[in-house]
Amino acid sequence: MNPTVNDVLGALSGHLFSEVLPLLSASYAQADTMMAALLLAGAAEEYGRAAEVRSADIREMRELFAEAARRLPPGALRDRVAAAAAHEAKSLRIADLDACRDELAGTLIALHGTVEATRETWACELDARIWQHLRASTQRRAMATSPF
Amino acid sequence: MGDLAARLEEYLSARIAGARDIRVVDLARIHGGASRETYRFTAHWSEDDREIERGLILRRDPTSSLIETERALEFAAYRAFHGSGVPVPEPLFFETDPRWLERPFFVMEEISGCQASPMALAAPPYADVRERIGEAKWRILGRIARMDVAGTELARTLEAPAPGECWSRELAKWEKVLDEDELGPQPIVRAAIRRLRREPPSPAARVGVVHGDYRTGNFLYDERGDVRAILDWEMCHLGDPLEDLAWAMTPLWAWPDASKPGKLIARERALALWEAESGLNVDSKAFAWWELFSCVKGIAIWTSSAREFADGKSRAPINVAAAWYATDIHNRVLVDMLAPKVEAAS
C-alpha cells in the first residue's frame, strides 16, 4: 500500500522543521518556513478526519432540524428547517460536504436566533441542544498543535 | 532587495536636509507584520563633516493585508506617543507619493537589542525577567488608557464616540467585516454577536486611546525585562479602554493557560496594575462583555485573513495560520463562554 496522504504531509512538515529550517540564515525565511511546516502538520491532521468531521456536523444539524420542525409554528422558518432536515450532500467529496454543511449552518443560525427569542420550555431545551452540537463540533475540529 | 535599497537611498537623500552620500545597507525583511511589509536597514550618511549611522525601520503598505487600515493612522499614533510615558520608536518620515516605493510607507527609528516573539519568553534570558516584562506591559497599557491626546494629529485623525456608543460602534464594525468576508456561515460567532447586542455593557468610564492590537508579540522587550517600544498601532482608535484590556487578555495569547494573559503574569496582578496606572476601575460585568467581544473581533480578523488567502490577494502562510488555528481557539473559547449559561437555564 502507498503511504497515506496525512503521513506524507506529516513527514514533509517534519522534514522542513529538522532539515530545512536549520540551513536558513535569513530570519524572514526562517519564520515563513516554520509557518509552512506548521501548516503542513495541520493539513495532515485535517486530511485524516475531514470527511468524518463534516459528516458528523451534518448529521447532528439534521437531527436538530427534525426536532425543531416538530416544535416550530407554521411559517417560512419551519418550512426551511424541515427541508434542511432532509438535506444531503451531493457526494462524499470534501467540497460537497462543505457546501452541505454551509447550507445547514446558515439554517442553524436562523433557527438559533428564533429559539433564543422564544421563552418556552421546548425552545430552552433546543437552545441547549444546539450548544451541545456547537461544542461537539469545535471539539471535533480542534487542532492538536498551536502556534500561539 | 537591491532595487529597494537604491530607492530608499534616493528617498532619504531627498528627505534628510544636509545629508550627503546616503547608503542603505543590511536591508532585510522582518517577519510578523501581516498588515505592513516591514524591513530593517542601516542608513549611513555624511552631514556637516560628520559620519552618521542609524538603524531604521521601513513599514510599507502591502498590496493586501489582514486589516485594511488608514495608512496615516499608525504614523500619527507614533507621533502622539513619542516622548510620552508610552515607549514607541521615533517616527521620522511618512510618504504617500507612489513615485518613491510604489505604495505608501513610513520610516521610523529601529530599537535595537530587543525581542518581540511571545515564544522567546519561554527560555532564558527572557524567562528570567518575565515578571518584570509583564508588569511593564500592563502598566503601559494603563498609561495608554490615561493618555490625553487632545490637540495632537492623532486626535484630529480619530473620531471620538460618545461613552455609550463605544461598544455598538466596535461591534458593528467587526460584524460588517464578518458579513463581507466570511467564506461560510459561522453559528458560534453569530450567537456571540446576538448575546452582545442583548446584553450591552455600561457606557465607557472614559473615552480614550485604544491601541487596538495590544498583546504580547506587539511590543519590544529586552534582556533586562524593560519594554522598550509598543508597536503596530494601525488599529488604533478612540473608545472604551476596557476594549484594549480585554483584547490583551483574550485566552488566545496565552493558550492553553489563560491564568497568565499573554504568558506573563497572573491575571489578577495584571488587572491591579492596569487599574493603578489608568486610574480606572474594571467593572467586571462590562469587562466580561468586552472579553466576549474580543473573541468576535478576533474571529472577524481571522475570517478576513481566510478571505485574503482564498481570493488570492495574499498567499502568505500567516493568513492560513490565522484562519485555521486562531479561529479554532477563539471558537472553543466562545463555546466555553456562551454555552454554560444556556445549559444552566435549560
Interface residues (C-beta under 8 A of the other chain):
Chain A: A26 S27 Y28 Q30 A31 D32 M35 A36 L38 L39 G42 D98 R101 D102 A105 G106 L108 I109 H112 G113 E116 C124 E125 D127 A128 I130 W131 Q132 L134 R135 T138 Q139 R141 A142 M143 S146 P147 F148
Chain B: A28 R29 I30 H31 G32 P118 G184 P185 Q186 P187 I188 R190 A191 R194 L252 W253 W255 P256 A316 P317 I318 V320 A321 W324 Y325 A326 D328 I329 N331 R332 V335 L338 A339 V342 E343 A345 S346
